[in-house]
Amino acid sequence: MSEVKISAEPRTEFGKGGARRTRRAGKVPAVLYGHGEKPKHIALPSREFAAAIRKGGANQLFAIEVSDGTQVLALPKAIQRDPIKDTFEHVDLLLVRRGEKVTVEVPVELTGEAAKDTLIVHDHDSLAVTADATRVPDHLEASIEGAEVGTQVTAADVTLPAGVEL
């Protein structure tokens, strides 16, 4: 997965009122943390952030350039959305480094057609995998081609890309 470059501004206002003013200005309040560093409060442009998440998924890698000159790589750890307006309320971003291994939840997509008159029960739609922070897959595939009644596909049957472990 490629990284998305996005610019950010440091936030000086905190709390509910400050977050609301940030959202009204067309930005998403966010916090950068990790690697033992002090948390940094930033504001991301909401349109660019939403487009990146829509295209790359919840594990999109961001190259964030803060207006104070700081440049970091980060992965979304928690995304809070407004269920009515379908907007982003707040984002927690975890600092990562190139070559660093991270554990993330990756969605599983079923491929193929099961045998006729079978019912597919998809118990888990994601798997926790460990991968290089710059090479997190956007999805994993599990084949159900020709699966007969009573066939179980486990996590061990999912094909993993090189460098990715369960």
C-alpha positions in Angstrom: 0.0 0.0 0.0 1.4 3.4 -0.9 1.5 6.3 1.5 -0.7 9.3 1.1 1.0 12.7 1.7 -1.2 15.0 3.7 -0.5 18.4 5.3 -1.6 19.2 8.8 -1.7 22.1 11.2 -0.9 22.1 14.9 -4.0 22.6 17.1 -3.8 25.0 20.0 -7.5 24.7 21.1 -8.5 21.5 23.0 -11.7 20.1 24.4 -15.2 19.9 22.9 -15.4 23.6 21.8 -12.0 23.6 20.1 -12.8 20.3 18.3 -16.1 21.7 17.1 -14.4 24.9 15.8 -11.8 22.7 14.0 -14.6 20.6 12.4 -16.5 23.8 11.3 -13.3 25.0 9.6 -13.4 21.8 7.4 -10.7 19.9 9.3 -10.6 16.7 11.4 -9.1 16.9 14.9 -6.4 14.3 15.3 -3.7 13.2 17.7 -0.2 11.8 16.8 1.3 9.5 19.4 3.8 6.6 19.7 7.5 5.8 20.2 7.4 7.3 23.6 6.9 10.8 22.3 4.5 13.3 23.8 1.1 13.3 22.0 0.8 16.0 19.3 -2.6 17.5 18.5 -3.1 18.3 14.9 -5.9 19.2 12.4 -6.1 17.3 9.1 -8.0 18.6 6.0 -11.2 16.6 6.1 -11.7 16.1 2.3 -8.2 14.8 1.7 -8.4 12.5 4.7 -11.8 11.1 3.7 -10.6 10.5 0.2 -7.5 8.6 1.4 -9.5 6.5 3.8 -12.1 5.7 1.1 -9.4 4.7 -1.4 -6.9 2.9 0.9 -9.1 1.7 3.8 -8.6 1.9 7.5 -5.0 0.8 7.3 -3.9 3.7 5.0 -0.3 4.9 5.7 -0.1 8.7 5.9 3.0 10.8 5.4 2.1 13.8 7.5 3.8 17.1 7.1 2.9 19.5 9.9 3.2 23.2 9.2 5.8 23.5 11.9 8.2 21.5 9.8 7.7 18.1 11.3 7.4 15.1 8.9 6.2 11.7 10.2 4.6 8.4 9.0 1.4 7.3 10.8 -1.3 4.7 10.7 -4.8 5.3 11.9 -5.3 3.5 15.2 -8.9 4.7 16.0 -11.3 6.6 13.8 -14.4 8.1 15.3 -17.3 8.9 12.8 -20.6 10.7 13.1 -23.2 8.0 12.1 -25.7 10.5 10.9 -23.6 13.0 8.9 -21.0 10.3 7.9 -18.2 12.6 8.8 -15.0 12.1 10.8 -15.2 13.3 14.4 -11.7 12.5 15.5 -8.6 10.4 14.5 -5.9 8.8 16.6 -2.8 8.3 14.5 0.1 5.9 15.6 3.6 7.0 14.6 5.5 4.3 12.7 8.9 4.0 11.1 10.0 2.4 7.8 10.9 -1.2 8.4 9.0 -1.4 11.7 6.5 -4.3 12.2 3.0 -3.4 13.1 -0.1 -5.6 14.0 -3.3 -4.5 12.2 -6.7 -5.9 11.4 -7.0 -6.6 7.6 -10.3 -7.4 6.0 -10.8 -10.9 4.4 -12.6 -11.2 1.0 -14.1 -14.5 -0.1 -13.3 -15.5 -3.7 -14.9 -18.1 -5.9 -18.2 -19.9 -5.9 -19.2 -22.5 -3.4 -21.0 -25.7 -4.4 -24.7 -25.5 -5.3 -27.2 -25.4 -2.4 -24.6 -24.4 0.2 -24.9 -21.6 2.7 -21.8 -19.5 3.4 -21.3 -18.4 7.0 -18.6 -15.7 7.2 -17.7 -15.6 11.0 -14.7 -13.3 10.9 -14.5 -10.6 8.3 -10.9 -9.5 9.3 -7.7 -11.1 10.6 -5.0 -9.7 12.8 -1.7 -9.8 10.9 1.9 -8.5 11.5 3.5 -6.7 8.6 6.0 -4.1 7.7 4.4 -0.7 8.4 4.9 0.4 4.8 3.6 -2.9 3.3 0.3 -3.5 5.0 -2.1 -5.3 2.6 -5.4 -3.7 1.9 -7.2 -7.0 2.0 -6.6 -10.8 2.2 -8.3 -13.4 0.0 -9.8 -16.7 1.1 -10.9 -19.1 -1.7 -14.2 -20.9 -1.3 -14.2 -22.3 -4.9 -16.1 -25.5 -5.0 -16.5 -25.8 -1.2 -18.9 -28.5 -0.3 -21.4 -28.6 2.6 -19.5 -28.7 5.9 -16.2 -27.3 4.6 -14.4 -25.0 6.9 -11.9 -22.4 5.8 -9.6 -21.3 8.7 -7.1 -18.5 9.0 -4.4 -21.0 8.1 -6.1 -21.4 4.7 -5.9 -17.7 3.8 -3.1 -16.9 1.4 -0.8 -14.3 2.9 1.5 -11.9 0.9 5.3 -12.1 1.4 6.4 -10.6 4.7 2.9 -10.9 6.4 2.3 -13.2 9.3 -0.8 -14.2 11.3 
